[in-house]
Amino acid sequence: MAIEKMGSQVTKPKLIWLNILVFSLTFIIAIVGVPIYAYFFEFETSTTICFIIATAFCGMSITAGYHRLWSHKTYQTNAAIRFIFAIGGAFAVQNSILHWSSDHRVHHKHVDDNDIDPYSAKKGFWYSHIGWMLREYQAHRYTDYSNVRDLQKDPIVMWQHKNYLLLVLLTNFGFPLLVGLLNGNLLGSLLLVGFMRLVISHHVTFFINSLAHMWGNQPYSNKNTAKDNAIVALLTYGEGYHNFHHAFQYDYRNAIKWWQFDPTKWLIKSLSIMGLAHNLKKASEEKIAKSIITQQLTSTKNKLQALAMPDKEEIIARLHREYDELINKMAVFYQLKKHKLELTKEQLAAEKKQILKQYLQIKQEWFRQRAYWLSLVNQYA
């Protein structure tokens, strides 16, 4: 319960002063100190390069490590890679793997539930972006790790959890100081590699909880607020394709088209090619296609429901029948596509023609029905 009533008074959850101080001071130092330093002095090229590398390291440790590896277990990797991600997560100062993953699993299980979802977007941008971390809205979050018992079996997760504060201090002060001592630009390194890198790491991740639930489209599902947005994907190492992620959270990808920006997916795939990651999980083409068509059906039906038109229910019933026919055709197509892998070369040539014919029929049927549904909407709009 976010707010409790005591008699006629309303009491808010306690402020978490440590979080408030960390977010406030680092932000002020970064936005004031970095421009002033850049104006009167200049950052060494090596400092700028280290800033870029450190920022990417923090970001990818969260997206590829905290998120897709530990929270959703979309792939597996060895102890060395897990250790690197654990260090990067502490460097990013976003709580331990255990705590972060626990929060995130609750978010997916109860997405948009204002009483349970830790960072429900339905409470507004400020709350989902940062406000949820400034008060003890759900104090049990800091003690109840019953939903991450599997992660408690990972020695690296538990090592990082027990030594989190020490690792935060060592990485956030040690690395910038080391860079500064090596290039003789100590203050510049602390400002850029230390504070600015941390602020960017924070708010890039926070955009996934806020912007990715508020800005974009929903090609796969409208059952929650998650959106797909290419611009947010550019800011968040590929996490902006959030509608797909909430529809298929077990998939190691967020972007499924080759031209979509998802460096986290590219990193995981690269690790797999090098033999450093395995068991990469993917949603089947059939499930993805079905979710797209189902969402199109829902969207068109909602538009029809909102219009004043004769025989509306009969038209919607016909739409459902055509949808069922299309789904059945898709099932046949994907069964044929799967079956072709078991054929000889001679059989494959003939089967390939049949599969291509079936595929073209499905595409034609889909475009025909889509055009028909949209014509109905436009006719009565």
MIVEX-565816 format. One line per 2 residues: their letters; for each residue x, z, y of C-alpha. Coordinates in nm, 3 decimals, decimal comma. Layout:
% MIVEX-565816
A = X/Z/Y ~ ...
***
This chain:
% MIVEX-565816
MA = 0,000/0,000/0,000 ~ 0,159/-0,114/0,322
IE = -0,035/0,118/0,555 ~ -0,188/0,453/0,469
KM = -0,461/0,629/0,663 ~ -0,436/1,003/0,725
GS = -0,754/1,123/0,890 ~ -0,795/0,911/1,203
QV = -0,425/0,827/1,216 ~ -0,260/0,526/1,061
TK = 0,092/0,579/0,927 ~ 0,329/0,293/0,864
PK = 0,589/0,294/0,588 ~ 0,923/0,446/0,680
LI = 1,176/0,228/0,856 ~ 1,485/0,135/0,657
WL = 1,741/0,200/0,929 ~ 2,040/0,072/0,734
NI = 1,879/-0,271/0,696 ~ 1,769/-0,273/1,059
LV = 2,120/-0,193/1,179 ~ 2,287/-0,448/0,950
FS = 2,052/-0,732/1,046 ~ 2,051/-0,646/1,418
LT = 2,421/-0,583/1,473 ~ 2,545/-0,876/1,270
FI = 2,300/-1,110/1,444 ~ 2,393/-0,990/1,794
IA = 2,767/-1,008/1,726 ~ 2,733/-1,357/1,578
IV = 2,517/-1,519/1,849 ~ 2,702/-1,348/2,137
GV = 3,059/-1,312/2,010 ~ 3,109/-1,656/1,851
PI = 3,006/-1,864/2,159 ~ 3,208/-1,642/2,394
YA = 3,516/-1,666/2,174 ~ 3,471/-2,044/2,137
YF = 3,442/-2,080/2,517 ~ 3,752/-1,883/2,611
FE = 3,964/-1,959/2,307 ~ 3,924/-2,189/2,009
FE = 3,882/-2,146/1,637 ~ 4,166/-2,261/1,416
TS = 4,080/-2,557/1,194 ~ 4,168/-2,344/0,892
TT = 3,924/-2,076/1,012 ~ 3,645/-2,332/1,044
IC = 3,719/-2,471/0,699 ~ 3,716/-2,121/0,548
FI = 3,388/-2,050/0,728 ~ 3,226/-2,358/0,572
IA = 3,360/-2,276/0,225 ~ 3,260/-1,909/0,247
TA = 2,908/-1,996/0,370 ~ 2,857/-2,244/0,087
FC = 2,998/-1,996/-0,165 ~ 2,752/-1,728/-0,055
GM = 2,458/-1,967/-0,050 ~ 2,525/-2,123/-0,390
SI = 2,592/-1,784/-0,546 ~ 2,238/-1,691/-0,447
TA = 2,067/-2,018/-0,542 ~ 2,261/-2,107/-0,858
GY = 2,337/-1,746/-0,956 ~ 2,082/-1,492/-0,840
HR = 1,791/-1,736/-0,842 ~ 1,818/-2,003/-1,111
LW = 2,056/-1,825/-1,351 ~ 1,947/-1,462/-1,350
SH = 1,594/-1,452/-1,203 ~ 1,458/-1,751/-1,396
KT = 1,719/-1,802/-1,670 ~ 1,696/-2,180/-1,632
YQ = 2,040/-2,221/-1,786 ~ 2,322/-2,018/-1,938
TN = 2,687/-1,994/-1,845 ~ 3,000/-1,803/-1,938
AA = 3,127/-1,469/-1,810 ~ 3,376/-1,626/-1,566
IR = 3,108/-1,823/-1,379 ~ 2,874/-1,521/-1,382
FI = 3,153/-1,306/-1,237 ~ 3,214/-1,559/-0,957
FA = 2,842/-1,567/-0,871 ~ 2,831/-1,186/-0,877
IG = 3,113/-1,167/-0,622 ~ 2,948/-1,434/-0,407
GA = 2,618/-1,247/-0,418 ~ 2,782/-0,929/-0,292
FA = 2,956/-1,136/-0,023 ~ 2,612/-1,265/0,086
VQ = 2,483/-0,902/0,120 ~ 2,141/-0,961/-0,032
NS = 2,133/-0,660/-0,264 ~ 2,248/-0,651/-0,625
IL = 2,160/-0,913/-0,887 ~ 1,939/-0,659/-1,065
HW = 1,739/-0,566/-0,755 ~ 1,714/-0,921/-0,617
SS = 1,595/-1,061/-0,950 ~ 1,342/-0,781/-0,995
DH = 1,191/-0,853/-0,653 ~ 1,184/-1,225/-0,719
RV = 1,014/-1,196/-1,057 ~ 0,743/-0,982/-0,898
HH = 0,705/-1,248/-0,629 ~ 0,645/-1,522/-0,886
KH = 0,411/-1,313/-1,099 ~ 0,199/-1,203/-0,801
VD = 0,270/-1,475/-0,544 ~ 0,064/-1,440/-0,223
DN = -0,085/-1,106/-0,332 ~ -0,045/-0,902/-0,015
DI = -0,040/-0,572/-0,203 ~ 0,213/-0,668/-0,473
DP = 0,417/-0,973/-0,367 ~ 0,724/-0,821/-0,192
YS = 0,741/-1,104/0,062 ~ 0,394/-1,255/0,065
AK = 0,380/-1,550/0,307 ~ 0,014/-1,474/0,372
KG = 0,131/-1,181/0,584 ~ 0,294/-1,421/0,829
FW = 0,633/-1,571/0,905 ~ 0,799/-1,255/1,037
YS = 0,698/-1,041/0,741 ~ 0,797/-1,294/0,471
HI = 1,118/-1,388/0,651 ~ 1,265/-1,045/0,727
GW = 0,997/-0,785/0,803 ~ 0,945/-0,692/0,438
ML = 1,301/-0,556/0,426 ~ 1,272/-0,337/0,737
RE = 1,021/-0,083/0,604 ~ 0,956/0,086/0,268
YQ = 0,641/-0,115/0,203 ~ 0,691/-0,073/-0,171
AH = 0,932/0,217/-0,223 ~ 0,915/0,183/-0,603
RY = 1,107/-0,146/-0,571 ~ 1,427/0,055/-0,543
TD = 1,377/0,243/-0,869 ~ 1,158/0,034/-1,102
YS = 1,360/-0,228/-1,285 ~ 1,136/-0,254/-1,589
NV = 1,087/-0,629/-1,538 ~ 1,461/-0,703/-1,564
RD = 1,548/-0,519/-1,885 ~ 1,703/-0,843/-2,015
LQ = 1,948/-0,845/-1,723 ~ 2,044/-0,485/-1,789
KD = 2,208/-0,612/-2,108 ~ 2,447/-0,827/-1,904
PI = 2,762/-0,619/-1,835 ~ 2,849/-0,824/-1,525
VM = 2,504/-0,762/-1,374 ~ 2,532/-0,388/-1,432
WQ = 2,893/-0,374/-1,311 ~ 2,794/-0,543/-0,986
HK = 2,485/-0,320/-0,948 ~ 2,690/0,000/-0,987
NY = 2,970/-0,116/-0,756 ~ 2,760/-0,317/-0,512
LL = 2,847/-0,130/-0,191 ~ 3,220/-0,137/-0,267
LV = 3,205/-0,510/-0,342 ~ 3,013/-0,574/-0,018
LL = 3,279/-0,398/0,187 ~ 3,572/-0,561/0,007
TN = 3,436/-0,914/0,039 ~ 3,286/-0,897/0,388
FG = 3,589/-0,735/0,548 ~ 3,864/-0,828/0,306
FP = 3,817/-1,206/0,299 ~ 3,783/-1,260/0,679
LL = 4,081/-1,028/0,739 ~ 4,288/-1,217/0,482
VG = 4,205/-1,551/0,647 ~ 4,290/-1,406/0,989
LL = 4,622/-1,263/0,874 ~ 4,722/-1,592/0,711
NG = 4,649/-1,810/1,015 ~ 4,711/-1,555/1,291
NL = 4,352/-1,576/1,420 ~ 4,224/-1,231/1,318
LG = 3,941/-1,188/1,572 ~ 3,822/-1,546/1,533
SL = 3,815/-1,509/1,158 ~ 3,615/-1,185/1,175
LL = 3,364/-1,346/1,409 ~ 3,322/-1,679/1,229
VG = 3,401/-1,612/0,862 ~ 3,268/-1,258/0,881
FM = 2,965/-1,225/1,107 ~ 2,844/-1,582/1,162
RL = 2,879/-1,666/0,792 ~ 2,679/-1,356/0,700
VI = 2,397/-1,426/0,946 ~ 2,366/-1,786/0,827
SH = 2,372/-1,675/0,462 ~ 2,093/-1,428/0,531
HV = 1,856/-1,652/0,720 ~ 1,909/-1,957/0,501
TF = 1,786/-1,754/0,205 ~ 1,507/-1,596/0,409
FI = 1,377/-1,946/0,493 ~ 1,294/-1,988/0,124
NS = 1,055/-1,692/0,144 ~ 0,904/-1,795/0,479
LA = 0,930/-2,164/0,574 ~ 0,915/-2,288/0,215
HM = 0,573/-2,123/0,185 ~ 0,441/-2,248/0,519
WG = 0,573/-2,594/0,601 ~ 0,544/-2,901/0,379
NQ = 0,321/-3,061/0,119 ~ 0,194/-2,966/-0,225
PY = 0,229/-3,257/-0,469 ~ 0,225/-3,042/-0,784
SN = -0,011/-2,751/-0,721 ~ -0,216/-2,585/-0,450
KN = -0,267/-2,261/-0,642 ~ -0,027/-2,082/-0,406
TA = 0,138/-2,130/-0,067 ~ 0,465/-2,283/-0,194
KD = 0,548/-2,616/-0,027 ~ 0,790/-2,905/-0,076
NA = 0,990/-2,985/0,237 ~ 1,300/-3,206/0,255
IV = 1,421/-3,045/0,578 ~ 1,398/-2,695/0,431
AL = 1,584/-2,829/0,126 ~ 1,871/-2,938/0,355
LT = 1,890/-2,586/0,496 ~ 1,864/-2,402/0,164
YG = 2,090/-2,587/-0,084 ~ 1,792/-2,765/-0,242
EG = 1,551/-2,472/-0,261 ~ 1,309/-2,640/-0,018
YH = 1,133/-2,826/-0,298 ~ 0,946/-2,505/-0,351
NF = 0,610/-2,640/-0,467 ~ 0,782/-2,792/-0,768
HH = 0,972/-2,469/-0,827 ~ 0,659/-2,255/-0,836
AF = 0,489/-2,505/-1,067 ~ 0,790/-2,522/-1,303
QY = 0,997/-2,213/-1,235 ~ 1,185/-2,243/-1,566
DY = 1,335/-2,581/-1,462 ~ 1,698/-2,565/-1,344
RN = 1,615/-2,833/-1,086 ~ 1,411/-2,800/-0,770
AI = 1,441/-3,166/-0,674 ~ 1,365/-3,408/-0,958
KW = 1,426/-3,742/-0,786 ~ 1,784/-3,869/-0,759
WQ = 1,767/-3,914/-0,383 ~ 1,638/-3,564/-0,308
FD = 1,891/-3,309/-0,177 ~ 1,957/-3,036/-0,432
PT = 2,327/-2,939/-0,442 ~ 2,241/-2,636/-0,656
KW = 2,111/-2,872/-0,925 ~ 2,425/-3,087/-0,890
LI = 2,646/-2,780/-0,929 ~ 2,466/-2,663/-1,243
KS = 2,477/-3,014/-1,392 ~ 2,846/-3,043/-1,308
LS = 2,916/-2,713/-1,481 ~ 2,728/-2,846/-1,784
IM = 2,934/-3,167/-1,791 ~ 3,252/-2,957/-1,780
GL = 3,126/-2,743/-2,067 ~ 3,081/-2,435/-1,846
AH = 2,700/-2,424/-1,863 ~ 2,451/-2,498/-2,137
NL = 2,084/-2,481/-2,234 ~ 1,972/-2,640/-1,907
KK = 1,594/-2,624/-1,908 ~ 1,374/-2,904/-1,775
AS = 1,000/-2,953/-1,750 ~ 0,884/-3,254/-1,950
EE = 0,797/-3,579/-1,771 ~ 0,447/-3,556/-1,914
KI = 0,384/-3,208/-1,770 ~ 0,516/-3,312/-1,430
AK = 0,306/-3,630/-1,424 ~ -0,002/-3,438/-1,534
SI = 0,046/-3,179/-1,261 ~ 0,074/-3,453/-0,995
IT = -0,245/-3,625/-1,111 ~ -0,429/-3,294/-1,143
QQ = -0,330/-3,203/-0,787 ~ -0,448/-3,545/-0,665
LT = -0,778/-3,488/-0,844 ~ -0,820/-3,145/-0,687
ST = -0,733/-3,272/-0,340 ~ -0,974/-3,566/-0,363
KN = -1,251/-3,348/-0,506 ~ -1,211/-3,097/-0,224
KL = -1,239/-3,377/0,032 ~ -1,552/-3,507/-0,139
QA = -1,704/-3,159/-0,150 ~ -1,663/-3,127/0,226
LA = -1,852/-3,450/0,300 ~ -2,226/-3,498/0,343
MP = -2,291/-3,780/0,099 ~ -2,561/-3,872/-0,157
DK = -2,500/-3,822/-0,531 ~ -2,187/-3,621/-0,457
EE = -2,199/-3,420/-0,779 ~ -2,249/-3,733/-0,989
II = -1,948/-3,898/-0,825 ~ -1,734/-3,589/-0,885
AR = -1,845/-3,580/-1,249 ~ -1,743/-3,946/-1,284
LH = -1,411/-3,866/-1,123 ~ -1,350/-3,594/-1,384
RE = -1,434/-3,834/-1,668 ~ -1,189/-4,094/-1,537
YD = -0,929/-3,822/-1,494 ~ -0,970/-3,719/-1,859
EL = -0,935/-4,081/-1,970 ~ -0,617/-4,118/-1,769
IN = -0,469/-3,798/-1,914 ~ -0,543/-3,923/-2,266
KM = -0,370/-4,254/-2,192 ~ -0,070/-4,066/-2,056
AV = -0,052/-3,857/-2,372 ~ -0,042/-4,174/-2,583
FY = 0,226/-4,325/-2,360 ~ 0,456/-4,023/-2,377
QL = 0,404/-3,995/-2,751 ~ 0,516/-4,357/-2,787
KK = 0,812/-4,293/-2,558 ~ 0,916/-3,995/-2,769
HK = 0,863/-4,186/-3,093 ~ 1,092/-4,473/-2,987
LE = 1,395/-4,247/-3,033 ~ 1,333/-4,249/-3,409
LT = 1,313/-4,628/-3,447 ~ 1,569/-4,885/-3,566
KE = 1,706/-5,143/-3,323 ~ 1,463/-5,408/-3,446
QL = 1,165/-5,174/-3,421 ~ 1,286/-5,047/-3,085
AA = 1,268/-5,394/-2,926 ~ 0,904/-5,438/-3,027
EK = 0,817/-5,078/-2,943 ~ 0,980/-5,108/-2,603
KQ = 0,744/-5,392/-2,513 ~ 0,447/-5,181/-2,622
IL = 0,565/-4,881/-2,423 ~ 0,623/-5,094/-2,112
KQ = 0,276/-5,243/-2,148 ~ 0,125/-4,897/-2,188
YL = 0,319/-4,771/-1,887 ~ 0,201/-5,058/-1,666
QI = -0,157/-5,000/-1,779 ~ -0,133/-4,634/-1,685
KQ = 0,016/-4,715/-1,345 ~ -0,253/-4,975/-1,276
EW = -0,524/-4,735/-1,389 ~ -0,387/-4,457/-1,174
FR = -0,362/-4,672/-0,860 ~ -0,708/-4,819/-0,925
QR = -0,868/-4,476/-0,959 ~ -0,676/-4,335/-0,664
AY = -0,789/-4,624/-0,445 ~ -1,146/-4,575/-0,568
WL = -1,148/-4,202/-0,492 ~ -0,994/-4,248/-0,148
SL = -1,242/-4,524/-0,065 ~ -1,525/-4,280/-0,133
VN = -1,368/-4,024/0,096 ~ -1,314/-4,279/0,373
QY = -1,663/-4,420/0,333 ~ -1,828/-4,088/0,411
A = -1,569/-3,938/0,644
***
